[in-house]
Amino acid sequence: MKEFPKNYISQYELLFYLSWIVLYFIFPAWRFPQIYISFANTLIGVPFGPRIIGYFVYFLIAAYLLDYCFKDSSVDAPLIKHSNGWVEFLRQNLLLVLACCIAAVLHIFFSSPPLIGNADYSLWIYNFINSYWHQLFDFSIQYIIWLFIFLLIVIVKQKKTAGSLSGNFNSMYLVYKSNKFMKLLLMAFAFGIFYFYTRLIPDYSIWDHLFITGEPPLGTVLHLIIYLLFGAGNIYLAPVIVQFSFYILSGVFLYKTISLFCEKQTALLGASIYLFSPIIFTYATLGHLQSGVVFFIIITSYFFLKFIRDGHNRDLLLTAFFISVGSLYKREIILMLVICSAYLIVNKIKQKDFTLKKQTTQIKILSLSLLSFLPWYFIGTRGADKIVLSHISTRDNLFSALLLIPTQLSWSIFSLFLLSIIFILFNKREKLPLFFLCVFVTYYVLYSALEQQTVHRYSMAFYPTIAVFLSQFIYSISQKVRWKHAFKIIFSVLIIYLAVLCIIPRSSTKLITFRYTDFENQSFPHNMAEEWILNEISSDERALFLIRRSDEFDQRQKQVSKERFYFLSLGGLLDLWSDDNLTTFRKMLREQCEKLKISYIVFPVTEAEIMHPYSSPKAKRIMKFLKEDKYGDFIMTKKFNFDDNYIYICKLKGGLIEKE
């Protein structure tokens, strides 16, 4: 009797269900009465009834669309293959492990000061969960989390128990999938649970809401998991662990991607170039999300190129999955859908494969990622920088992002990269470099067209392409040299050179000229200002600190005397600015200071920020007002600085506010 191959498609469909839908549920931006429409740049109020019905209908439709997209697909390989596959991979690639270990050691001694970045939203959620937990129990929530992980590992190790649970779970899922009424019932049940649990979350200001729901939820959830596992004793632990993990995994998957089409030596060189590129190295332990952006670009590229090489549906489904999940980390990952779809069509035309049904099914699978992206596109409140098409129509603006690379990598390496482009386009027009060239061009156009240009961290998306091109170019050239050690010598010199660039102070060399302040790693001398106020002003006077980031806000609140200091975020100051009348703002600021018995205002500012065309007009006007003091409201008393980052201390004058 002929045996038909098993079809594991339900595992992949379940993966989609348990990823993006659950992420939306456990991070419910839809709970709040204000919804920010990103493409219209407007905030609207929506009553709870229409809002909850709208999302319920959307997720119900999405469930049916998932079924439709998976209906004609089949996969003959399970989602999780050999459990010891990674162990074997690492054992066979010890030089890659060594490169990752060296990168980790260098970070211990030479990494830049960490920022909490976007993890402060996770910290806010963790503090709420933790306080609620301690109202019910006297022991730490970490105990129950680790107990759950331990039991999960025990169950997985018990093959018989794990098989029984997996079989029961699959049976229940098949009942859900085959019964439309059950689908509707379970969706309503899920909404009911999450409706009641979100009612437990305390209300907070619209300003906080716009920031907490500003980015897609995956980054916040990852940081929250770290806080749940290890607590918040060190608030920088979560962003460092998450971003450094992305950094190492990016190097590993870049190695695997290059290995699909090239020799191991080329792959090792490409991964090492990536790991020791100074800007990649620096951002690996900062709180920004960009290391994760590069990771999702690389892992999506890996599974897609693996599909192009082998033609297995499993790899195409995982490509769609990582685009889907990646777009719930940062919006720009959705561009990988455009890149992969276009490359797939062109590749089919090149191979003269005009099987319409097959191509339609493959594009349909890739389009699954849109189901996760669309809701957040409408409700997200940050990360959607304004596109200015005129930026890519002038030569200066068009090349500004490209000219950031030599300031990060040195002109010598940048020149090699330009040579590698010419070499590969004329000699090695293969699938791997051409695909990464598409990635480079697409993200280059995106970041060049943003209103906020010349941001160093955006150029990190170019580095997988730089690593691929340089590694292929150097390996090909070294093979033409009639000396067997040529490649090893070039490899060693290049990586040592890059490692040195990673660890030397920026001010001691002209090889790379970007500074940490260019990374938005704005470090201000708060401690100096606080010490001066405590020692130099009378004990009955109070100072108002304007804080730029909410992580600084939380830290400063905990560290200093509340009797002497009052802290206000820059966002809170913006709330005082009710219209364009500066007189009104000055009056409201004066009233606020009198109410809180404030004698001094302490504020951080950088000259570059005031002059930057991207800065918020209100924020620029407020900072110029405080710094220039054209109306004589203050007496400039003291200033402190780290590099170009200044803190000014001003004493408020008495008397009435004069009109402009």
Summary of the structure (lengths in Angstrom):
residues: 660
radius of gyration: 27.2
end to end distance: 92.7
largest distance: 98.2
contacts: 2006
relative contact order: 0.09
helix: 67%
strand: 7%
